[in-house]
């Protein structure tokens, strides 16, 4: 039974490695293009790039085809991924969800 599935893990492993590398590159480019300090670390940068790629693909679907289809996966490319990562990073900064930047409930003394 194991021999039937032999060799099926390699394409999945290659996809995961490519996803991590592309996520790291896209996340680094987005962090370099947006000025300011972001304390999200290496794993956060990889996740930023991966999520940014999906956001960029979603935005491209809306711009190019004017509809949302969840059953098609289209690659946007590195530029769309970087734009999506910039959008995600801006949302993180606006909402204050970055690590080390939690919102304080105390009022400032005047």
N, C-alpha and C positions, 0 to 999 in steps of 0.2 A: 504494500500500500504506500509506503514511503517512496519507493522508486517511481511511482506514478507522478509524483510532484517534484521530482528531482530537477533542479535547475530553474525553478520558478521564482526563487528568492532573489536571484541576481538582478533582473530588471527592476524589481522593487527597491533593492538596495541602491542601485545606480540612480534611480529617480530621487530617493531621499538624499543622497549625497549631492546631486545637482541642485536640488531644492535648497539645501543648506548653503551651498556656495553662492548661488544666485541671490538668496536672501541676504547673505552677508555683504555681497557687493552692492546690491541695491540699497540696503540699509546704510552702509557707509557713505554712498554717494548722496543720499538724502540728508544725512547728518552733516555732511560737508557743505551742502548747498544752503542749508538753513543755519544762520548764525545763532549762537547761543550755546550754553552748556546743557547737555542732556546726560544725566546719570542713569543710563539704562543698561550699561554693560554690554558684553559681547553677545550673550544670549538674547538680550532685548533688541540688539541691532539686527540679529538674524530674524527674530520674530517680526520686527518692524518691516524688514524687506519682504518677508513672505506675505504678511497681511497687506502690505502696500501693493504687492503684485496682484492680489485678488481684488483690492479696491480699484486699482488702475484698470483691470479687466472689466469690472462692473461699470466704471465710468465710460470706458470705451464703447461698451455695448449700448449704453444710453445715447452717446453722441453719434456713433456711426449708424446704428440700426434702429434707433428710436423705439426699442422694445426690450423687454427683459425675458430671456429664455434661460431657464435653469438647467436644461438638459444638454446645452452645448458648451464646450470649453474652448475658448479662443485665446491664443497667446497674444498678448498686447505688444510685447517687446520690452526692452530695457527702459526705454523712455517713459512708456506708460506705467511701468512698475515704479520708477523713481517718482513720477508725479503722484501716484497713489500713496507711496511711502511718505512723501512730503505732506499730503493731506492728513494721513494718520498721525504724523508727528505734530502737526499743527493742532489737531484735535486733542492729542495728549497734553500739549502745553496749555491749551485753553481750559480744559477741564481739570487740570492739576493732578492728573493720574500718574505722573511720573514718579518713580521711586525716589523717596527723600523729599518730596514736595507735597506732602499731605496737607490738606486744608486744616487750619487750626480753628477751633471754635471760640477761642478767646478773642476778645476785642483788644485792639491796640490802645494803650494808655495815651491819653492826650494831655 
